[in-house]
Amino acid sequence: MSTFNLEKMVGTIDKLSTSLDVMLCCKDSEGGQEILETCEQLDSLIMSFDDQISILKDALIKEKNARQSSFQRQLDELKTIEERCNHMIVYIQLNTELETQQYTQSHEIKEYKGNNSNNMANISMSPVPKWKDGHSLSENTIHHTTISNGTIMSNSMMGQSLKSQAAKQVLDIPLLKSVNNDEMDSVPKYMKGRLTSLNVNVVIDGINIALENKYEILQKPRNLLKKKDQDIYNTWKIQQNDVGQGQYFVTADDISRFGETKVDKTTLNIIPILRHLKRLKESRTGGFVYYLPY
């Protein structure tokens, strides 16, 4: 590949100047041949000069493109660094909020245990509550209870939990187990993003409630159901044939209808986590997506 040579270009200009001087000196007829030879040399010099100019232009264009490419690479690297910094800032903030929440919950638990130490003996000695109609416990026998992850369940939350256990015992519904922090740590980062075990357990509660309500309706005789329940009853029976007899399942419509959980983008992002943690299986049949508990 030719490269621009400044010295060669200067020499070409000097020869061009000399040729012009010779042409001016040749005024008689005998100098005509010399003038023609000088013109040929002049044409050759002009072509060489154009070549050097073309090489110079190419070199300048390449230098410009190289500088632009280098500038773009530096700009991309700066954008990448900025994105990483923003991600680290958000991650640090989330960790700080989580540590603060855990610290607050820990102190609340200690205060609760200290204030209620005299009542623990009475609670432990109280008689075991009996099932009411085989489905639920008496609300008066429900107390605040500390669960395994260190949080305190309210009366209403504990009541729903015990109701779920009662329904599972009576109907043998395979309800989904809650997810703890250790299990969330095992979920790949790309899958969970900023989701926490709290977000996942909210969806699990919605699915469990949907399962309970759905199969409570299915166990009743069809002629005793209300008109709106009869319609959905028929739909479930058709879907049951697609999924398989004896297999419990819910759909997104069931979760929205009974689980008090909106099946939005966040919920759909949590479904793969539940599959990864062996809480749910998916069955796609007849254009529908069915969620099957393990």
Order of alpha helices (4+ residues) and beta strands (2+ residues): alpha-alpha-alpha-beta-beta-alpha-alpha-alpha-alpha-alpha-alpha-alpha-beta-beta
